[in-house]
């Protein structure tokens, strides 16, 4: 059996989501809580920055793969009409989660977010660390709800009709 372009797109899409959101889950549920056990808030932030800097490149690559494969499947399957139906809310959610992460990773972080993070961390390291944790939990929760909705929806479950 030969893999066609849509199978490749699906495989890349799912692998990209697993690596990207799985990484966000590890950072959020494991690395940030572990960093919170360090002696000082400055150590928390230094460790977080070191991990985040490494993961950011992986996340950027995966969001590119997910975005390209997702839009390719939309085009090839001609699924644009799904955006007009509430029962496909998870399609909107996938695009929204992808757009938020893409904006943060490619625009906000390099242009101003990193600078703001450093400035606020200097003034209030504990508050900055709590804000980072809260932001990560919100993004992870939104991502997991989206993934659950997408899996159920792709297998025929309609939440709203």
TORVEX-287054 format. One record per residue (C-alpha): x, y negated, z; residue number from 1; residue in one letter. Coordinates in steps of 0.25 Angstrom, whole numbers, m for minus. Layout:
N
ATOM      xx      yy      zz     k   r
ATOM       X       Y       Z   NUM   A
...
END
This chain:
161
ATOM      xx      yy      zz     k   r
ATOM       0       0       0     1   X
ATOM       5     m14      m4     2   X
ATOM       4     m25       6     3   X
ATOM      m3     m37      m1     4   X
ATOM      m1     m52       2     5   X
ATOM     m13     m52      11     6   X
ATOM      m8     m41      20     7   X
ATOM       5     m48      21     8   X
ATOM      m2     m61      25     9   X
ATOM     m10     m54      35    10   X
ATOM       3     m47      41    11   X
ATOM      11     m60      41    12   X
ATOM      m1     m67      48    13   X
ATOM      m3     m57      59    14   X
ATOM      12     m56      62    15   X
ATOM      13     m71      62    16   X
ATOM       2     m72      72    17   X
ATOM       7     m61      81    18   X
ATOM      21     m67      81    19   X
ATOM      17     m82      83    20   X
ATOM       5     m80      93    21   X
ATOM      12     m68     100    22   X
ATOM      24     m78     102    23   X
ATOM      15     m89     107    24   X
ATOM       9     m78     117    25   X
ATOM      23     m74     122    26   X
ATOM      27     m88     124    27   X
ATOM      14     m92     131    28   X
ATOM      12     m80     139    29   X
ATOM      26     m75     142    30   X
ATOM      37     m85     139    31   X
ATOM      30     m98     145    32   X
ATOM      26     m91     158    33   X
ATOM      40     m85     159    34   X
ATOM      46     m99     157    35   X
ATOM      37    m104     168    36   X
ATOM      45     m95     178    37   X
ATOM      58    m103     176    38   X
ATOM      63    m112     187    39   X
ATOM      60    m125     181    40   X
ATOM      51    m131     171    41   X
ATOM      63    m136     162    42   X
ATOM      67    m121     161    43   X
ATOM      53    m117     157    44   X
ATOM      53    m127     146    45   X
ATOM      67    m124     141    46   X
ATOM      64    m110     140    47   X
ATOM      50    m112     133    48   X
ATOM      57    m121     123    49   X
ATOM      68    m111     120    50   X
ATOM      57    m100     117    51   X
ATOM      47    m109     110    52   X
ATOM      59    m114     101    53   X
ATOM      62    m100      97    54   X
ATOM      47     m96      95    55   X
ATOM      43    m109      88    56   X
ATOM      51    m104      75    57   X
ATOM      44     m90      76    58   X
ATOM      30     m97      78    59   X
ATOM      33    m106      66    60   X
ATOM      36     m95      57    61   X
ATOM      24     m87      61    62   X
ATOM      14     m99      60    63   X
ATOM      19    m101      46    64   X
ATOM      17     m86      43    65   X
ATOM       3     m86      49    66   X
ATOM      m1     m99      42    67   X
ATOM       4     m94      29    68   X
ATOM      m2     m80      30    69   X
ATOM     m15     m86      35    70   X
ATOM     m17     m96      25    71   X
ATOM     m13     m86      14    72   X
ATOM     m24     m76      19    73   X
ATOM     m34     m87      19    74   X
ATOM     m31     m91       5    75   X
ATOM     m30     m76       0    76   X
ATOM     m43     m71       7    77   X
ATOM     m50     m85       4    78   X
ATOM     m54     m86      19    79   X
ATOM     m56    m101      19    80   X
ATOM     m71    m100      21    81   X
ATOM     m69     m93      35    82   X
ATOM     m65    m107      40    83   X
ATOM     m79    m111      38    84   X
ATOM     m85    m101      47    85   X
ATOM     m85    m101      62    86   X
ATOM     m84     m86      63    87   X
ATOM     m70     m87      57    88   X
ATOM     m66     m97      69    89   X
ATOM     m53     m89      70    90   X
ATOM     m48     m93      56    91   X
ATOM     m49    m108      61    92   X
ATOM     m42    m104      74    93   X
ATOM     m31     m97      67    94   X
ATOM     m28    m109      58    95   X
ATOM     m30    m118      71    96   X
ATOM     m20    m110      79    97   X
ATOM     m10    m109      67    98   X
ATOM     m11    m124      65    99   X
ATOM      m9    m128      79   100   X
ATOM       4    m119      80   101   X
ATOM       9    m123      67   102   X
ATOM       7    m138      71   103   X
ATOM      14    m136      84   104   X
ATOM      25    m127      78   105   X
ATOM      28    m135      65   106   X
ATOM      24    m150      69   107   X
ATOM      21    m153      83   108   X
ATOM      33    m145      90   109   X
ATOM      44    m150      80   110   X
ATOM      39    m164      79   111   X
ATOM      34    m168      93   112   X
ATOM      30    m157     102   113   X
ATOM      44    m153     106   114   X
ATOM      48    m167     109   115   X
ATOM      36    m169     118   116   X
ATOM      38    m156     125   117   X
ATOM      52    m160     128   118   X
ATOM      48    m173     133   119   X
ATOM      36    m168     142   120   X
ATOM      45    m157     147   121   X
ATOM      55    m167     152   122   X
ATOM      45    m174     159   123   X
ATOM      36    m163     164   124   X
ATOM      42    m149     162   125   X
ATOM      32    m141     170   126   X
ATOM      20    m148     163   127   X
ATOM      26    m147     150   128   X
ATOM      28    m132     152   129   X
ATOM      13    m130     157   130   X
ATOM       9    m138     144   131   X
ATOM      17    m129     135   132   X
ATOM      11    m116     142   133   X
ATOM      m3    m122     141   134   X
ATOM      m1    m125     126   135   X
ATOM       4    m111     123   136   X
ATOM      m7    m104     131   137   X
ATOM     m18    m113     123   138   X
ATOM     m11    m109     109   139   X
ATOM     m10     m95     113   140   X
ATOM     m24     m94     117   141   X
ATOM     m29    m100     105   142   X
ATOM     m20     m91      96   143   X
ATOM     m25     m78     103   144   X
ATOM     m40     m83     102   145   X
ATOM     m37     m85      87   146   X
ATOM     m31     m72      85   147   X
ATOM     m42     m64      92   148   X
ATOM     m52     m72      84   149   X
ATOM     m45     m69      71   150   X
ATOM     m43     m54      74   151   X
ATOM     m58     m53      78   152   X
ATOM     m62     m61      66   153   X
ATOM     m53     m54      56   154   X
ATOM     m60     m41      60   155   X
ATOM     m74     m46      58   156   X
ATOM     m78     m52      71   157   X
ATOM     m85     m65      70   158   X
ATOM     m86     m73      82   159   X
ATOM     m95     m83      77   160   X
ATOM    m105     m82      65   161   X
END
